[in-house]
Amino acid sequence: MIPINLLPYRAERRKELQRQFAILAALTAFIGGFVWFLGHSFLEGSINKQNERNNFLETRIAELDKKIAEIKQLKSQTQSLLARKRVVETLQSNRTESVRLLDQLVRQLPDGVHLKTIKQSGRSVSILGFATSNSRVSTLMRNFDASPWLEAPKLIEIKASKPRGSSVTLNEFNLTVQLTRPEEKSKTTASSPPDNRRKKS
């Protein structure tokens, strides 16, 4: 006897295809979810690592900013100390020059001359005084010019005058002279051209 399938084969075939499609869809969804999970995990790990790096860099930057602020403060303190040092050196130099100036004035002052006022402005010194004669003033200027610490005396004014409380008429003079150092004066003398003019007999 020949077996005959009375069931509709097309319906069975359709059900088989639907079952296979469902299996493939489920498998595809599973693979897609697994791939998404792997990608999400990788990206999240990368983001976490980058955040850790950013936090590390921010910490290091904050430490460097703190060190830079300390360095700036140290530089400011150094500049302040250097400024104070320069002021002290200037005061020390001025004090030494004032002492040297008074010493030279006493040493170079000839008889018949006495000083009234002395005013120093940098290297320039203004001197007011009285002399018994014009030649005494000339001697004073020659002494200044010969001094190793003084140079370039210049007579501003000389006139007859009576000092207060005195009945004697004296020559009141006003002159300026420059403070210098022996090494500076020697350099100036060495650099000046020699005088080749013949002295008249």
C-alpha positions as CSV (number, residue, x, y, z in Angstrom):
1,M,0.0,0.0,0.0
2,I,1.5,3.4,-0.9
3,P,1.6,6.0,2.0
4,I,-0.1,9.2,1.2
5,N,0.5,12.4,3.2
6,L,-2.9,14.1,3.6
7,L,-1.4,17.1,5.7
8,P,-0.8,20.3,3.7
9,Y,3.0,20.3,3.1
10,R,3.0,24.0,2.4
11,A,1.8,24.9,5.9
12,E,4.4,22.6,7.5
13,R,7.1,24.2,5.3
14,R,5.9,27.6,6.4
15,K,6.0,26.7,10.1
16,E,9.5,25.3,9.7
17,L,10.7,28.5,8.0
18,Q,9.1,30.6,10.7
19,R,10.9,28.5,13.4
20,Q,14.2,28.8,11.6
21,F,13.7,32.5,11.3
22,A,12.9,32.9,15.0
23,I,16.0,30.9,15.9
24,L,18.1,33.1,13.5
25,A,16.5,36.3,14.9
26,A,17.2,35.2,18.5
27,L,20.8,34.2,17.6
28,T,21.3,37.6,15.8
29,A,19.8,39.5,18.7
30,F,22.1,37.6,21.1
31,I,25.2,38.2,19.0
32,G,24.2,41.9,18.6
33,G,23.7,42.3,22.4
34,F,27.0,40.6,23.1
35,V,28.8,42.8,20.6
36,W,27.1,45.9,22.1
37,F,28.1,44.8,25.6
38,L,31.7,44.3,24.5
39,G,31.8,47.7,22.8
40,H,30.1,49.4,25.7
41,S,32.5,47.8,28.2
42,F,35.5,48.8,26.0
43,L,34.3,52.4,25.6
44,E,33.4,52.7,29.3
45,G,36.9,51.4,30.2
46,S,38.5,53.8,27.9
47,I,36.5,56.7,29.3
48,N,37.4,55.7,32.9
49,K,41.1,55.5,32.0
50,Q,40.9,58.9,30.3
51,N,39.1,60.3,33.3
52,E,41.9,58.9,35.6
53,R,44.5,60.5,33.3
54,N,42.6,63.8,33.4
55,N,42.4,63.7,37.2
56,F,46.1,62.9,37.4
57,L,47.0,65.7,35.0
58,E,44.7,68.1,37.0
59,T,46.5,67.1,40.2
60,R,49.9,67.6,38.7
61,I,48.9,70.9,37.2
62,A,47.6,72.1,40.6
63,E,50.9,71.0,42.2
64,L,52.9,72.9,39.4
65,D,50.7,76.0,39.8
66,K,51.5,75.9,43.5
67,K,55.2,75.5,42.8
68,I,55.1,78.3,40.3
69,A,53.4,80.6,42.8
70,E,56.1,79.7,45.3
71,I,58.8,80.5,42.7
72,K,57.2,83.8,41.9
73,Q,57.1,84.6,45.6
74,L,60.7,83.7,46.0
75,K,61.6,85.9,43.0
76,S,59.7,88.8,44.5
77,Q,61.5,88.3,47.8
78,T,64.8,88.1,46.0
79,Q,64.1,91.3,44.1
80,S,63.2,93.0,47.3
81,L,66.4,91.8,49.0
82,L,68.5,92.9,46.0
83,A,66.8,96.3,46.1
84,R,67.6,96.6,49.8
85,K,71.1,95.5,49.2
86,R,71.5,98.2,46.5
87,V,70.1,100.8,48.8
88,V,72.5,99.8,51.6
89,E,75.5,99.7,49.1
90,T,74.5,103.2,47.9
91,L,74.3,104.5,51.4
92,Q,77.6,102.9,52.3
93,S,79.2,104.4,49.2
94,N,77.7,107.8,49.8
95,R,78.9,107.8,53.4
96,T,82.4,106.8,52.3
97,E,82.4,109.6,49.7
98,S,81.1,112.1,52.2
99,V,83.9,111.2,54.6
100,R,86.5,111.3,51.8
101,L,85.1,114.7,50.6
102,L,85.4,116.3,54.0
103,D,88.9,114.8,54.4
104,Q,90.0,116.2,51.0
105,L,88.5,119.6,51.7
106,V,90.5,119.8,55.0
107,R,93.7,118.6,53.3
108,Q,93.5,120.9,50.3
109,L,92.3,124.1,52.1
110,P,95.0,126.7,52.0
111,D,95.6,129.4,54.7
112,G,93.4,132.4,54.4
113,V,90.4,130.4,53.1
114,H,87.4,129.2,55.0
115,L,84.3,127.6,53.8
116,K,80.7,128.7,54.3
117,T,78.6,125.9,52.8
118,I,79.2,122.6,51.0
119,K,76.5,120.9,48.9
120,Q,76.9,117.6,47.1
121,S,74.7,116.4,44.3
122,G,75.9,113.1,43.0
123,R,79.5,113.6,41.9
124,S,79.2,117.4,41.8
125,V,80.1,119.5,44.8
126,S,79.2,123.1,45.2
127,I,81.3,125.2,47.6
128,L,80.7,128.6,49.0
129,G,83.4,130.3,51.1
130,F,85.6,133.4,51.8
131,A,89.2,134.1,51.0
132,T,91.5,136.9,51.9
133,S,92.6,137.3,48.2
134,N,91.9,136.0,44.7
135,S,95.3,134.2,44.8
136,R,94.0,132.1,47.7
137,V,91.1,131.0,45.6
138,S,93.4,130.1,42.8
139,T,95.6,128.1,45.1
140,L,92.5,126.2,46.4
141,M,91.4,125.3,42.8
142,R,95.0,124.1,42.0
143,N,94.9,122.0,45.2
144,F,91.6,120.5,44.1
145,D,92.9,119.7,40.7
146,A,96.0,118.0,42.1
147,S,93.9,115.9,44.5
148,P,93.5,112.2,43.6
149,W,89.8,112.4,44.7
150,L,88.8,115.7,43.2
151,E,88.9,117.1,39.7
152,A,87.6,119.8,37.3
153,P,87.3,122.7,39.7
154,K,85.2,125.5,38.2
155,L,84.9,129.0,39.5
156,I,81.3,130.3,39.3
157,E,81.6,133.7,41.0
158,I,83.9,135.7,43.1
159,K,83.0,139.1,44.7
160,A,83.9,141.4,47.5
161,S,81.8,140.8,50.6
162,K,81.8,141.3,54.4
163,P,81.0,138.2,56.4
164,R,78.3,138.7,59.1
165,G,79.9,140.0,62.3
166,S,83.1,141.0,60.5
167,S,84.4,144.4,59.5
168,V,86.9,143.0,57.1
169,T,86.1,142.8,53.4
170,L,86.9,139.4,51.9
171,N,86.5,137.7,48.6
172,E,83.3,135.5,48.6
173,F,83.6,132.8,46.1
174,N,81.3,130.1,44.6
175,L,82.9,127.2,42.8
176,T,82.1,123.6,41.9
177,V,84.4,120.5,41.9
178,Q,83.8,116.9,40.8
179,L,84.3,113.8,43.0
180,T,86.3,111.1,41.3
181,R,88.5,108.0,42.1
182,P,92.3,107.8,41.6
183,E,91.9,105.0,39.0
184,E,89.3,107.0,37.1
185,K,91.5,110.1,37.1
186,S,94.5,108.1,36.0
187,K,92.5,106.7,33.1
188,T,91.3,110.2,32.1
189,T,94.9,111.5,32.2
190,A,96.2,108.6,30.2
191,S,93.5,108.9,27.5
192,S,94.0,112.7,27.1
193,P,96.3,113.7,24.2
194,P,99.8,115.0,25.1
195,D,100.4,118.7,24.9
196,N,103.0,119.1,22.1
197,R,103.0,122.8,22.3
198,R,106.5,124.3,22.9
199,K,106.9,126.5,25.9
200,K,107.9,130.0,25.1
201,S,111.3,130.9,26.3
